[in-house]
Amino acid sequence: MMPEFSDDIRQRLLGTPEQDATRLVREPPNGWKPIVIEEYDPAWADRYEAVAATLRGTLADQVLGLEHVGSTSVPGLAAKSIVDVDLTIADTEEESRYLPALEELGYVLVLREPWWHGHRMLVDADETIHLHVWPRDTPEAVRHRLLRDWLRTHPDDRELYAATKRRLAREAADGDYTMAKSEVIDAIFERIFASGAGG
């Protein structure tokens, strides 16, 4: 039986221009770096494991879920050398419960997007870790896992995505790169949902 996906998982949620204008809390420590796409590096998985162990040790039972997501989580996929981590906690709105502890670890809050499923994003001082904090049962975290698992097992889409990223890194300004990937990501999601993968 093919799994059914709710509309909030099927549809990519976008902020309004007004919302997007208020999401930046502060610039990252070193500013948004130029986009450089590198060949897959197995050390990315090791970096995630080290980060995950530290987060579990620091936040303890606040951690409801931890996932290595994004391109560095897909063996063989070229990527920016930035490890994306999805951290799930009970409630991202209660920042006093988790933010000071993350700041003690050297993370800096750069994005606050309550309209995007309560998303918060922090970066480490080197900007090699993007820590995405979500409340429980967040559709976007499900989408991250679906895309990761699909790309791990579908080499044609993995190569398509890599080629698209290389092209966009050459063509797009820093602020446009993420949104510019949306067309190919949406096409891949159509195949994911049509196949019933991930249920």
C-alpha positions as CSV (number, residue, x, y, z in Angstrom):
1,M,0.0,0.0,0.0
2,M,1.4,3.4,-1.0
3,P,1.7,5.9,1.8
4,E,-0.4,9.0,1.8
5,F,1.3,12.4,2.3
6,S,-0.5,15.3,3.8
7,D,-0.8,18.6,1.9
8,D,1.6,20.3,4.3
9,I,4.3,17.7,3.4
10,R,3.5,17.9,-0.3
11,Q,3.6,21.6,-0.6
12,R,6.7,23.8,-0.1
13,L,5.8,26.6,2.4
14,L,7.1,30.0,1.4
15,G,7.1,33.2,3.5
16,T,5.6,36.4,2.3
17,P,8.0,39.2,1.3
18,E,7.1,40.9,4.6
19,Q,7.9,37.8,6.6
20,D,11.2,37.2,4.8
21,A,12.2,40.8,5.5
22,T,12.0,40.2,9.2
23,R,13.6,36.7,9.4
24,L,17.3,37.7,9.7
25,V,18.2,38.1,13.4
26,R,21.8,39.0,12.6
27,E,24.5,38.3,10.0
28,P,26.5,35.1,10.5
29,P,29.9,35.7,12.2
30,N,31.8,35.7,8.9
31,G,29.0,36.8,6.6
32,W,27.4,34.6,4.0
33,K,30.3,32.9,2.2
34,P,30.7,32.5,-1.5
35,I,29.2,29.3,-2.8
36,V,31.7,26.6,-3.6
37,I,30.5,23.2,-4.6
38,E,32.9,20.4,-3.6
39,E,33.0,16.7,-4.4
40,Y,31.5,14.5,-1.7
41,D,33.7,14.1,1.4
42,P,33.1,11.2,3.9
43,A,34.3,13.5,6.6
44,W,31.0,15.3,6.5
45,A,29.3,12.3,8.1
46,D,31.9,12.2,10.8
47,R,31.4,15.9,11.4
48,Y,27.6,15.3,11.8
49,E,28.2,12.5,14.3
50,A,30.5,14.8,16.4
51,V,27.9,17.6,16.4
52,A,25.0,15.2,17.2
53,A,26.9,13.8,20.2
54,T,27.6,17.3,21.5
55,L,24.0,18.3,21.1
56,R,22.7,15.2,22.9
57,G,25.1,15.8,25.7
58,T,24.2,19.4,26.1
59,L,20.4,19.4,25.5
60,A,19.8,15.8,26.9
61,D,16.1,14.9,27.0
62,Q,15.1,18.1,25.1
63,V,16.4,16.4,21.9
64,L,13.4,14.6,20.3
65,G,15.2,14.0,17.0
66,L,18.5,14.6,15.3
67,E,19.1,14.1,11.6
68,H,21.9,14.8,9.1
69,V,20.1,16.3,6.2
70,G,21.0,18.4,3.1
71,S,23.5,17.5,0.4
72,T,26.3,16.5,2.8
73,S,24.1,13.7,4.1
74,V,24.0,12.0,0.6
75,P,27.1,9.9,-0.2
76,G,28.4,10.7,-3.6
77,L,26.6,14.0,-3.9
78,A,28.7,17.2,-4.5
79,A,27.8,19.9,-2.0
80,K,28.8,23.0,-0.2
81,S,31.0,21.9,2.7
82,I,28.3,22.8,5.2
83,V,26.7,20.2,7.4
84,D,22.9,20.7,7.8
85,V,21.5,19.3,11.0
86,D,17.8,19.1,11.9
87,L,17.2,19.3,15.6
88,T,13.7,18.6,16.8
89,I,12.6,19.8,20.2
90,A,9.2,20.2,21.9
91,D,8.7,23.9,21.2
92,T,11.0,26.4,19.3
93,E,9.1,29.4,20.6
94,E,10.5,28.8,24.1
95,E,14.0,30.0,23.2
96,S,15.1,30.4,26.8
97,R,15.0,26.6,27.2
98,Y,17.6,25.8,24.4
99,L,19.1,28.9,22.9
100,P,21.5,29.8,25.8
101,A,22.9,26.3,25.8
102,L,23.5,26.4,22.1
103,E,25.1,29.8,22.4
104,E,27.5,28.3,25.0
105,L,28.5,25.8,22.4
106,G,29.4,28.7,20.0
107,Y,26.3,28.7,17.9
108,V,24.8,32.0,16.8
109,L,21.1,32.5,16.0
110,V,20.8,34.0,12.5
111,L,17.2,33.2,11.3
112,R,13.9,33.2,13.2
113,E,11.0,32.1,11.1
114,P,7.9,31.4,13.2
115,W,5.7,31.3,10.1
116,W,7.8,28.5,8.6
117,H,6.8,25.8,11.1
118,G,8.6,27.6,13.9
119,H,12.0,27.3,12.3
120,R,15.2,28.7,13.8
121,M,18.6,28.5,12.2
122,L,21.9,28.8,14.0
123,V,25.5,28.6,12.6
124,D,28.8,27.8,14.3
125,A,31.6,30.3,14.3
126,D,33.2,28.7,11.2
127,E,29.8,28.5,9.4
128,T,30.4,24.9,8.6
129,I,27.4,23.8,10.6
130,H,23.8,25.0,9.9
131,L,21.7,23.9,12.8
132,H,18.0,23.9,12.0
133,V,15.7,23.8,15.1
134,W,12.2,22.6,14.6
135,P,9.2,21.8,16.9
136,R,7.9,18.2,17.0
137,D,6.0,16.8,13.9
138,T,7.2,19.5,11.5
139,P,6.4,18.8,7.9
140,E,9.6,20.4,6.6
141,A,11.7,18.0,8.6
142,V,9.8,15.1,6.9
143,R,10.5,16.7,3.5
144,H,14.2,16.9,4.4
145,R,14.4,13.2,5.2
146,L,12.4,12.2,2.1
147,L,14.7,14.2,-0.2
148,R,17.8,12.8,1.5
149,D,16.7,9.2,1.3
150,W,15.5,9.5,-2.3
151,L,18.8,11.0,-3.4
152,R,20.7,8.3,-1.6
153,T,19.0,5.6,-3.7
154,H,18.3,7.4,-7.0
155,P,21.6,8.1,-8.8
156,D,20.0,9.9,-11.8
157,D,18.3,12.5,-9.6
158,R,21.5,12.7,-7.5
159,E,23.5,13.6,-10.6
160,L,20.8,16.0,-11.8
161,Y,20.8,17.8,-8.5
162,A,24.6,18.0,-8.4
163,A,24.7,19.4,-12.0
164,T,22.1,22.0,-11.1
165,K,23.9,23.1,-8.0
166,R,27.2,23.5,-9.9
167,R,25.5,25.6,-12.6
168,L,23.6,27.8,-10.1
169,A,26.8,28.3,-8.0
170,R,28.3,29.8,-11.1
171,E,25.3,31.9,-12.1
172,A,23.4,32.8,-8.9
173,A,24.3,35.5,-6.4
174,D,24.6,34.2,-2.8
175,G,21.1,35.2,-1.8
176,D,19.5,33.6,-4.9
177,Y,21.2,30.2,-4.8
178,T,18.8,28.4,-2.3
179,M,15.6,29.6,-4.0
180,A,17.1,28.9,-7.5
181,K,17.4,25.2,-6.6
182,S,13.6,25.1,-5.9
183,E,12.6,24.1,-9.5
184,V,14.7,20.9,-9.6
185,I,13.8,20.1,-6.0
186,D,10.1,20.4,-6.7
187,A,10.5,18.1,-9.7
188,I,12.3,15.5,-7.6
189,F,9.5,15.7,-5.0
190,E,7.0,15.0,-7.7
191,R,8.8,11.8,-8.3
192,I,9.0,11.0,-4.6
193,F,5.3,11.5,-4.1
194,A,4.4,9.6,-7.2
195,S,6.5,6.6,-6.1
196,G,5.1,6.5,-2.6
197,A,8.6,6.5,-1.1
198,G,9.2,7.1,2.5
199,G,5.9,6.0,4.0
